Amino acid sequence: MGDAIWILIPLAPFLLAGFAIWSKHQQKMIEKQSEMTAEKAAQYAAHTERLEARVRVLERIATDRGVDVAEEIEKLRDAPLN
């Protein structure tokens, strides 16, 4: 075992450089993944907000007895989805 250490000493800089490159790559991967997660969360939030707005309109239509329901439904069909 004592002779094996002399073989590993010259290889140490190469092993450390490889480890440094690998750790930088892992850090970049984590950053990209967190960016993608944040973007997806923003998309889900926007989608949820649109759905909540539609539900509020439907609740208003269902509870308001003085409004022509068919006319309100047609207005919803014509409204843009954004």
C-alpha positions in Angstrom: 0.0 0.0 0.0 2.9 2.3 0.7 4.1 2.2 -2.9 0.6 3.0 -4.3 0.5 6.4 -2.7 3.5 7.5 -4.8 1.5 6.6 -7.9 -1.5 8.7 -6.7 0.4 11.8 -5.9 1.2 12.8 -9.5 -2.4 12.1 -10.4 -3.9 14.3 -7.7 -3.9 17.6 -9.8 -5.7 15.8 -12.6 -8.3 14.4 -10.1 -8.8 17.7 -8.5 -9.2 19.5 -11.8 -11.7 16.9 -12.9 -13.6 17.3 -9.6 -13.7 21.1 -10.0 -15.0 20.8 -13.6 -17.6 18.3 -12.5 -18.8 20.5 -9.5 -19.1 23.6 -11.8 -21.2 21.5 -14.2 -23.4 20.3 -11.4 -23.9 23.9 -10.2 -24.9 25.1 -13.7 -27.3 22.2 -13.9 -28.9 23.1 -10.6 -29.2 26.8 -11.7 -30.9 25.8 -15.0 -33.3 23.5 -13.2 -34.3 26.2 -10.7 -34.9 28.6 -13.6 -37.1 26.1 -15.3 -38.9 25.4 -12.1 -39.5 29.1 -11.5 -40.8 29.6 -15.1 -43.1 26.7 -14.8 -44.4 28.0 -11.5 -45.1 31.4 -13.1 -47.0 29.6 -15.9 -49.1 27.7 -13.4 -49.9 30.8 -11.4 -51.0 32.7 -14.6 -53.2 29.7 -15.6 -54.7 29.5 -12.1 -55.4 33.2 -12.1 -57.3 32.9 -15.5 -59.3 29.9 -14.2 -60.2 31.7 -11.0 -61.4 34.7 -13.0 -63.6 32.4 -15.1 -65.0 30.7 -12.0 -65.8 34.1 -10.5 -67.7 35.0 -13.6 -69.6 31.7 -13.6 -70.4 32.2 -9.9 -71.8 35.6 -10.6 -73.9 34.3 -13.5 -75.2 31.4 -11.4 -76.2 33.6 -8.5 -77.5 36.7 -10.3 -81.1 36.0 -11.1 -81.7 39.3 -13.0 -79.3 38.5 -15.8 -80.1 36.7 -19.0 -77.9 33.6 -18.5 -77.7 32.6 -22.2 -76.4 36.1 -23.1 -73.7 35.9 -20.4 -72.6 32.5 -21.5 -72.3 33.7 -25.1 -70.2 36.7 -23.9 -67.9 34.2 -22.2 -67.5 32.1 -25.4 -66.5 35.3 -27.3 -64.0 36.4 -24.7 -60.3 35.7 -25.3 -58.8 33.0 -23.1 -55.8 35.1 -22.1 
